[in-house]
C-alpha cells in the first residue's frame, strides 16, 4: 500500500494558504489534471466532494469525505466511493520562515493485487508527481 508525501514552502500567510486549499471546487481553474470538483454534501467542517481527474489521458472519478480543522489548519480526506480501492490522506499547514510549509500526504491502493509488485512503484511515482503538481498550483495561486 503506497504512501506518498510531498511538501512545498509558500510565500503566503497560513490562513490564506489554508483557504485556497480548502476551496476544492476552484481547483479545476488552476490545476491542470483536475477536471471537476463539486461539493455534494456539506456539514459543519466536513464535505463530501465529487472529483474527476485526468491522469495520462485516463479519467478517474471518486467521492471523498473532507474533514476541516480550521483551528489547527489541517484537512483530512478519505475515499467514500470511486475508481480506487483506497484513497486517504491529509493536508498539513505550518508557519515557517514568514511563509507556510504545506505538506500533502496520500495513502492509496488501486486494487490491482495480482500486479501490485510491478504496478505500485509506477503508480507511486505518478501519484507523487500529481501531488507535487497540486502543491505547486496552490503555491502559484497564493503567490499570484
Secondary structure, DSSP 8 states (H G I E B T S, - for coil): --EEEEEEEESS-HHHHHHHHH-GGGHHHH-TTEEEEEEEEEETTEEEEEEEEEETTEEEEEEEEEEEETTTTEEEEEEEEES-SEEEEEEEEEEETTEEEEEEEEEEE-S-GGGHHHHHHHHHHHHHHHHHHHHHHHHHHHH-
